[in-house]
Amino acid sequence: MKRTLSILAILCSVWATRAELPPSAYEALQSEAPDVFAIEVLDVKTRTGPEAGDQDIQVVAQIVDVKRSSSGSTAGSLIHILFTIPRRPPGFVGPAPVPVPARGDHSPAYLRPLGKPGDFAPAAGAMTFRDF
């Protein structure tokens, strides 16, 4: 009986580690994002990434509204959101990747500025383009 319970406990703990990050983690990432905009997605480009199976994503968007901006961006500005979606091996354990928005989408964007003005990276992982 003890052996069965031990095996069940191990299986449950493995199942639990496959879960997504808790909502509080995403809420913290969103609240710490240096730039928060409402955007309209104008274009999305996908290319092969640096590693086999990776995808480089470039989103061209227009800022519709500025909620918070450390970069000094203003409504009406065009921005580029750049990120890589890594290949995930079978059985991968960890947070979900940043979703790729579609052309024409209107969404929030929780971002951090990159070195070049107008270039940004996701700041809230899988919740970069969604509000809680």
DRENPA-3360 file (N, C-alpha, C; in nm, 2 decimals, always signed):
BEGIN
1 = MKRTLSIL = +0.08/-0.12/+0.00/+0.00/+0.00/+0.00/+0.09/+0.13/+0.00 ~ +0.19/+0.13/+0.09/+0.28/+0.24/+0.09/+0.35/+0.27/-0.05 ~ +0.39/+0.16/-0.11/+0.45/+0.17/-0.24/+0.36/+0.23/-0.34 ~ +0.23/+0.19/-0.34/+0.13/+0.24/-0.43/+0.11/+0.39/-0.41 ~ +0.10/+0.43/-0.28/+0.08/+0.57/-0.25/+0.21/+0.65/-0.29 ~ +0.32/+0.60/-0.27/+0.45/+0.67/-0.31/+0.45/+0.69/-0.46 ~ +0.41/+0.59/-0.54/+0.41/+0.60/-0.69/+0.31/+0.70/-0.73 ~ +0.19/+0.69/-0.66/+0.08/+0.79/-0.69/+0.13/+0.93/-0.66;
9 = AILCSVWA = +0.20/+0.95/-0.55/+0.25/+1.09/-0.52/+0.35/+1.14/-0.62 ~ +0.44/+1.05/-0.66/+0.54/+1.09/-0.77/+0.47/+1.13/-0.90 ~ +0.37/+1.04/-0.94/+0.30/+1.07/-1.06/+0.22/+1.21/-1.05 ~ +0.16/+1.23/-0.94/+0.09/+1.36/-0.92/+0.19/+1.48/-0.92 ~ +0.31/+1.46/-0.86/+0.40/+1.57/-0.86/+0.45/+1.60/-1.00 ~ +0.48/+1.50/-1.08/+0.52/+1.51/-1.22/+0.41/+1.58/-1.30 ~ +0.29/+1.54/-1.28/+0.17/+1.61/-1.35/+0.16/+1.75/-1.31 ~ +0.18/+1.78/-1.19/+0.17/+1.92/-1.14/+0.28/+2.01/-1.20;
17 = TRAELPPS = +0.40/+1.96/-1.22/+0.51/+2.04/-1.28/+0.49/+2.07/-1.42 ~ +0.40/+2.00/-1.49/+0.37/+2.03/-1.63/+0.27/+2.15/-1.64 ~ +0.22/+2.20/-1.53/+0.13/+2.31/-1.53/+0.19/+2.44/-1.57 ~ +0.11/+2.53/-1.61/+0.14/+2.66/-1.65/+0.19/+2.74/-1.53 ~ +0.25/+2.85/-1.54/+0.28/+2.94/-1.43/+0.15/+2.98/-1.36 ~ +0.16/+3.01/-1.23/+0.04/+3.05/-1.16/+0.00/+3.19/-1.21 ~ -0.13/+3.23/-1.20/-0.17/+3.36/-1.24/-0.09/+3.47/-1.17 ~ -0.06/+3.45/-1.05/+0.02/+3.56/-0.98/+0.15/+3.59/-1.04;
25 = AYEALQSE = +0.21/+3.49/-1.11/+0.34/+3.52/-1.18/+0.32/+3.61/-1.30 ~ +0.21/+3.58/-1.37/+0.18/+3.66/-1.49/+0.13/+3.80/-1.45 ~ +0.06/+3.81/-1.34/+0.02/+3.94/-1.29/+0.14/+4.03/-1.25 ~ +0.24/+3.96/-1.19/+0.36/+4.04/-1.15/+0.43/+4.08/-1.27 ~ +0.45/+3.99/-1.37/+0.52/+4.03/-1.50/+0.44/+4.15/-1.57 ~ +0.31/+4.15/-1.57/+0.24/+4.26/-1.63/+0.26/+4.38/-1.55 ~ +0.25/+4.38/-1.42/+0.26/+4.50/-1.34/+0.40/+4.56/-1.35 ~ +0.51/+4.48/-1.38/+0.64/+4.52/-1.39/+0.68/+4.56/-1.53;
33 = APDVFAIE = +0.60/+4.54/-1.63/+0.63/+4.57/-1.77/+0.66/+4.72/-1.78 ~ +0.77/+4.76/-1.84/+0.80/+4.91/-1.85/+0.71/+4.98/-1.95 ~ +0.66/+4.91/-2.05/+0.57/+4.97/-2.15/+0.45/+4.89/-2.16 ~ +0.33/+4.96/-2.15/+0.20/+4.89/-2.17/+0.12/+4.97/-2.26 ~ +0.08/+4.91/-2.38/+0.01/+4.98/-2.48/-0.12/+4.90/-2.52 ~ -0.21/+4.97/-2.58/-0.32/+4.90/-2.65/-0.27/+4.91/-2.80 ~ -0.27/+4.80/-2.87/-0.21/+4.80/-3.01/-0.31/+4.74/-3.11 ~ -0.28/+4.78/-3.23/-0.34/+4.71/-3.35/-0.23/+4.65/-3.43;
41 = VLDVKTRT = -0.24/+4.52/-3.45/-0.14/+4.44/-3.52/-0.16/+4.47/-3.67 ~ -0.05/+4.52/-3.74/-0.06/+4.55/-3.88/+0.00/+4.44/-3.96 ~ +0.11/+4.37/-3.91/+0.17/+4.27/-3.99/+0.25/+4.18/-3.90 ~ +0.26/+4.05/-3.94/+0.33/+3.95/-3.86/+0.42/+3.87/-3.96 ~ +0.55/+3.87/-3.93/+0.64/+3.79/-4.01/+0.71/+3.69/-3.93 ~ +0.71/+3.57/-3.98/+0.77/+3.45/-3.92/+0.89/+3.40/-4.00 ~ +1.00/+3.37/-3.94/+1.12/+3.32/-4.00/+1.18/+3.21/-3.92 ~ +1.26/+3.13/-3.98/+1.33/+3.02/-3.91/+1.43/+3.08/-3.81;
49 = GPEAGDQD = +1.43/+3.03/-3.69/+1.51/+3.09/-3.59/+1.66/+3.04/-3.59 ~ +1.74/+3.08/-3.49/+1.88/+3.05/-3.49/+1.91/+2.90/-3.47 ~ +1.82/+2.83/-3.40/+1.83/+2.69/-3.37/+1.73/+2.61/-3.45 ~ +1.75/+2.49/-3.48/+1.66/+2.41/-3.55/+1.52/+2.40/-3.48 ~ +1.42/+2.43/-3.55/+1.28/+2.43/-3.49/+1.24/+2.56/-3.42 ~ +1.33/+2.65/-3.40/+1.29/+2.78/-3.35/+1.22/+2.87/-3.46 ~ +1.14/+2.96/-3.41/+1.08/+3.06/-3.50/+1.10/+3.20/-3.45 ~ +1.16/+3.29/-3.54/+1.17/+3.43/-3.51/+1.05/+3.50/-3.55;
57 = IQVVAQIV = +0.99/+3.58/-3.46/+0.87/+3.65/-3.49/+0.89/+3.80/-3.49 ~ +0.84/+3.87/-3.59/+0.84/+4.02/-3.59/+0.70/+4.06/-3.61 ~ +0.65/+4.14/-3.51/+0.51/+4.19/-3.52/+0.53/+4.34/-3.54 ~ +0.46/+4.39/-3.64/+0.45/+4.54/-3.67/+0.32/+4.58/-3.62 ~ +0.32/+4.68/-3.53/+0.19/+4.72/-3.47/+0.19/+4.87/-3.45 ~ +0.07/+4.93/-3.45/+0.05/+5.07/-3.42/-0.01/+5.08/-3.28 ~ +0.05/+5.18/-3.20/+0.00/+5.20/-3.07/-0.13/+5.28/-3.08 ~ -0.23/+5.22/-3.02/-0.36/+5.29/-3.02/-0.38/+5.37/-2.89;
65 = DVKRSSSG = -0.32/+5.32/-2.78/-0.33/+5.40/-2.65/-0.21/+5.36/-2.57 ~ -0.16/+5.45/-2.49/-0.05/+5.43/-2.40/-0.10/+5.43/-2.26 ~ -0.08/+5.31/-2.20/-0.11/+5.30/-2.05/+0.01/+5.34/-1.96 ~ +0.13/+5.30/-2.01/+0.25/+5.33/-1.94/+0.36/+5.32/-2.04 ~ +0.46/+5.41/-2.03/+0.57/+5.41/-2.13/+0.70/+5.46/-2.07 ~ +0.80/+5.37/-2.05/+0.93/+5.41/-2.01/+1.01/+5.46/-2.13 ~ +0.97/+5.42/-2.25/+1.04/+5.45/-2.37/+1.00/+5.58/-2.43 ~ +0.89/+5.65/-2.38/+0.84/+5.77/-2.44/+0.76/+5.75/-2.56;
73 = STAGSLIH = +0.71/+5.63/-2.59/+0.63/+5.61/-2.71/+0.50/+5.67/-2.69 ~ +0.44/+5.71/-2.81/+0.31/+5.78/-2.81/+0.21/+5.71/-2.90 ~ +0.08/+5.74/-2.87/-0.03/+5.68/-2.96/+0.00/+5.72/-3.10 ~ -0.03/+5.63/-3.19/+0.00/+5.65/-3.33/+0.13/+5.60/-3.38 ~ +0.22/+5.58/-3.29/+0.36/+5.53/-3.33/+0.35/+5.39/-3.38 ~ +0.44/+5.36/-3.48/+0.46/+5.22/-3.52/+0.57/+5.16/-3.44 ~ +0.55/+5.03/-3.40/+0.65/+4.96/-3.32/+0.67/+4.82/-3.38 ~ +0.79/+4.77/-3.35/+0.82/+4.63/-3.38/+0.84/+4.55/-3.25;
81 = ILFTIPRR = +0.77/+4.44/-3.25/+0.78/+4.35/-3.13/+0.85/+4.22/-3.18 ~ +0.97/+4.20/-3.13/+1.06/+4.09/-3.17/+1.07/+3.99/-3.07 ~ +1.06/+3.86/-3.11/+1.08/+3.75/-3.01/+1.10/+3.62/-3.09 ~ +1.15/+3.52/-3.02/+1.18/+3.39/-3.07/+1.09/+3.29/-3.00 ~ +1.03/+3.20/-3.07/+0.96/+3.09/-3.01/+1.05/+2.97/-3.02 ~ +1.10/+2.92/-2.90/+1.19/+2.81/-2.91/+1.12/+2.68/-2.94 ~ +1.19/+2.59/-3.00/+1.13/+2.45/-3.02/+1.13/+2.39/-2.88 ~ +1.01/+2.33/-2.85/+1.00/+2.26/-2.72/+1.00/+2.11/-2.75;
89 = PPGFVGPA = +1.09/+2.04/-2.68/+1.09/+1.89/-2.70/+0.97/+1.83/-2.64 ~ +0.93/+1.71/-2.68/+0.82/+1.64/-2.62/+0.84/+1.62/-2.47 ~ +0.73/+1.65/-2.39/+0.74/+1.64/-2.25/+0.80/+1.76/-2.18 ~ +0.82/+1.87/-2.26/+0.87/+2.00/-2.20/+0.79/+2.04/-2.08 ~ +0.86/+2.08/-1.98/+0.80/+2.13/-1.86/+0.84/+2.28/-1.85 ~ +0.74/+2.37/-1.84/+0.77/+2.51/-1.82/+0.65/+2.59/-1.87 ~ +0.68/+2.72/-1.87/+0.57/+2.82/-1.91/+0.54/+2.81/-2.06 ~ +0.42/+2.85/-2.09/+0.38/+2.85/-2.23/+0.46/+2.96/-2.31;
97 = PVPVPARG = +0.47/+2.94/-2.44/+0.54/+3.04/-2.52/+0.46/+3.17/-2.54 ~ +0.52/+3.27/-2.58/+0.45/+3.40/-2.61/+0.36/+3.36/-2.74 ~ +0.23/+3.39/-2.73/+0.15/+3.37/-2.85/+0.18/+3.46/-2.96 ~ +0.16/+3.42/-3.08/+0.18/+3.50/-3.20/+0.04/+3.57/-3.24 ~ +0.03/+3.70/-3.23/-0.09/+3.77/-3.26/-0.12/+3.76/-3.41 ~ -0.24/+3.78/-3.45/-0.27/+3.78/-3.59/-0.29/+3.92/-3.64 ~ -0.27/+3.93/-3.77/-0.29/+4.06/-3.84/-0.43/+4.11/-3.81 ~ -0.45/+4.24/-3.77/-0.58/+4.29/-3.74/-0.62/+4.28/-3.60;
105 = DHSPAYLR = -0.55/+4.21/-3.52/-0.58/+4.19/-3.38/-0.57/+4.33/-3.31 ~ -0.66/+4.35/-3.21/-0.65/+4.46/-3.12/-0.63/+4.40/-2.98 ~ -0.52/+4.44/-2.91/-0.49/+4.38/-2.78/-0.41/+4.47/-2.70 ~ -0.40/+4.43/-2.57/-0.30/+4.50/-2.49/-0.16/+4.44/-2.53 ~ -0.06/+4.51/-2.49/+0.08/+4.47/-2.52/+0.17/+4.51/-2.40 ~ +0.22/+4.41/-2.33/+0.30/+4.43/-2.21/+0.45/+4.41/-2.26 ~ +0.52/+4.51/-2.27/+0.65/+4.51/-2.34/+0.77/+4.57/-2.27 ~ +0.89/+4.54/-2.31/+1.01/+4.60/-2.26/+1.09/+4.65/-2.38;
113 = PLGKPGDF = +1.14/+4.78/-2.38/+1.21/+4.83/-2.49/+1.34/+4.76/-2.52 ~ +1.38/+4.75/-2.64/+1.51/+4.69/-2.68/+1.60/+4.81/-2.71 ~ +1.72/+4.79/-2.76/+1.82/+4.90/-2.78/+1.78/+5.00/-2.88 ~ +1.71/+4.96/-2.99/+1.67/+5.05/-3.10/+1.54/+5.11/-3.07 ~ +1.52/+5.24/-3.08/+1.39/+5.30/-3.06/+1.28/+5.24/-3.15 ~ +1.17/+5.21/-3.09/+1.06/+5.15/-3.16/+1.06/+5.00/-3.16 ~ +1.17/+4.94/-3.11/+1.18/+4.79/-3.10/+1.15/+4.75/-2.96 ~ +1.07/+4.64/-2.94/+1.03/+4.60/-2.81/+1.03/+4.44/-2.81;
121 = APAAGAMT = +1.03/+4.39/-2.69/+1.03/+4.25/-2.66/+0.91/+4.22/-2.57 ~ +0.85/+4.10/-2.57/+0.74/+4.07/-2.47/+0.80/+4.08/-2.33 ~ +0.71/+4.12/-2.24/+0.76/+4.14/-2.10/+0.67/+4.05/-2.01 ~ +0.57/+3.98/-2.06/+0.48/+3.90/-1.97/+0.46/+3.76/-2.03 ~ +0.55/+3.71/-2.10/+0.54/+3.57/-2.14/+0.41/+3.54/-2.22 ~ +0.35/+3.43/-2.18/+0.22/+3.39/-2.25/+0.11/+3.49/-2.23 ~ +0.12/+3.58/-2.14/+0.02/+3.69/-2.12/+0.06/+3.82/-2.17 ~ +0.15/+3.83/-2.26/+0.20/+3.95/-2.32/+0.09/+4.03/-2.39;
129 = FRDF = +0.00/+3.95/-2.46/-0.10/+4.01/-2.54/-0.24/+3.99/-2.49 ~ -0.25/+3.97/-2.36/-0.38/+3.95/-2.29/-0.38/+4.01/-2.16 ~ -0.50/+4.06/-2.11/-0.51/+4.11/-1.98/-0.56/+4.00/-1.89 ~ -0.53/+4.01/-1.76/-0.59/+3.92/-1.66/-0.72/+3.98/-1.62;
% end
